[in-house]
Amino acid sequence: MAFLTRTTVAMLLAAAPHAVLAQDYAPTPPIAPQDMINYCIYGGLIYSVGSQLCVVRGGPPLYCDQPAAQGATAPRPRASWTTSQPPATINCANDPIGGAMRR
């Protein structure tokens, strides 16, 4: 009986490090929290203003845009994703990594 108990404990201890390594963790971004309003986030990745991204094959690309401040002392608005401007410089019609399914 002692052999069975020791074997069970050894198997549990051997499996424990793998369970710890498999857990997801979110590293801290390399950008200060107060500066994050100047960046767009998609899929857990940080993109700078002006970045373009294909999400759906054949659809419009997403563009990271940050509007200008509304006054000299007003804070700058948060950067966000848009599809309206500028004219797209990338074509998402044949994007192999896009979210559309291949046929």
Residue, then its C-alpha position, 0 to 999 in steps of 0.5 A: m500500500a505504501f508503494l501505491t501511495r508513493t507512486t500516486v504522489a510522485m505522479l501528481l508532483a510530476a504533473a504539477p510543473h506542466a500545469v503551472l507552465a500552461q497557465d496564461y499570463a499577461p505581461t506588462p506592456p512596454i508603454a507607460p499606462q498614462d501613454m496608452i491613450n496614444y495607441c490602439i490595441y487589437g488581439g492583445l497587441i499594441y499598435s501605433v497611430g497610423s497602423q492598418l490591419c486586415v481583420v476580414r478578407g475582402g473587408p475594409p482595413l482597420y486604421c488606428d486613428q487619434p483625433a486632434a485635441q479640441g483646444a490648447t489645454a484639452p487632453r488628446p482623445r484616446a486612439s481608436w480603430t476606424t475604417s473611414q480614413p485615410p484611404a486604405t493603403i493595404n488591400c484585404a481582398n487576398d489577405p491569407i491571414g484575415g479572419a475570413m474562411r478559405r474556400 
